[in-house]
Amino acid sequence: MDSSKGYVEEGIASWYGTKFHGRRTSSGETYDMYAMTAAHKTLPFNTVVKVNNLDNGKSVQVRINDRGPFIEGRIIDLSYK
């Protein structure tokens, strides 16, 4: 995907943490499970996205720095933080 402009998606998020902590991400940086980062299949690296929890109304902003998730039915993997 060349641009994230206007991109909206609703679905299930998951998190990835200890198994990948300290390993290289698809963008080449070291994965830090305590940083506010995420993995998405198509959004450009360094895109900052707002992730909303539809159950409690809370939201966070995370930066895309990896590819995934690779679990069927999930749209984004969030860092542990």
C-alpha positions in Angstrom: 0.0 0.0 0.0 1.5 3.4 -1.0 -0.6 5.5 1.4 -2.7 5.1 4.4 -4.8 8.1 3.7 -8.5 7.4 4.4 -7.8 3.9 5.5 -10.4 2.5 8.0 -10.7 -1.1 9.1 -12.7 -2.8 11.8 -11.9 -6.2 13.3 -10.0 -8.1 15.9 -6.5 -7.1 17.2 -4.1 -9.4 19.0 -0.8 -8.7 20.7 2.6 -10.2 20.3 5.3 -9.9 22.8 7.9 -12.1 24.6 8.6 -14.6 21.7 9.6 -11.7 19.3 11.1 -9.2 21.8 14.6 -8.2 20.7 14.2 -9.7 17.2 14.3 -7.8 13.9 11.0 -6.6 12.6 10.1 -6.5 8.9 11.1 -2.8 8.8 14.6 -3.8 10.0 14.4 -2.3 13.5 14.6 -4.3 16.7 11.2 -5.2 18.2 10.6 -3.7 21.6 7.4 -5.1 23.1 7.4 -2.1 25.5 7.1 0.4 22.6 3.9 1.5 21.1 4.2 -0.3 17.8 2.2 -2.8 15.7 2.3 -5.2 12.8 -0.1 -4.8 9.8 -0.2 -6.8 6.6 -0.4 -3.8 4.2 -0.1 -0.4 5.8 3.2 1.4 5.1 5.9 1.3 7.7 6.0 4.3 10.1 2.3 4.9 9.6 0.8 6.0 12.9 -2.7 4.5 13.4 -5.3 5.0 16.1 -6.6 1.7 17.5 -10.0 1.9 19.2 -11.3 -0.6 21.7 -15.0 -0.8 20.8 -15.8 -2.6 24.2 -14.5 0.2 26.5 -14.1 3.2 24.3 -10.4 3.6 24.9 -7.9 4.2 22.2 -4.1 4.2 21.6 -1.9 5.4 18.8 0.8 3.0 17.5 3.3 3.0 14.8 3.4 0.3 12.1 6.9 -1.3 12.1 6.3 -4.9 11.2 4.2 -7.3 9.1 1.4 -9.4 10.4 -0.7 -10.7 12.0 -0.4 -14.2 10.7 -3.4 -15.5 12.7 -6.5 -15.8 10.6 -9.2 -13.3 11.4 -6.9 -10.7 13.0 -6.2 -7.3 11.4 -3.4 -6.0 13.6 -0.9 -7.2 16.1 -0.1 -4.8 18.9 3.0 -4.6 21.1 2.6 -5.6 24.7 2.7 -2.0 25.9 
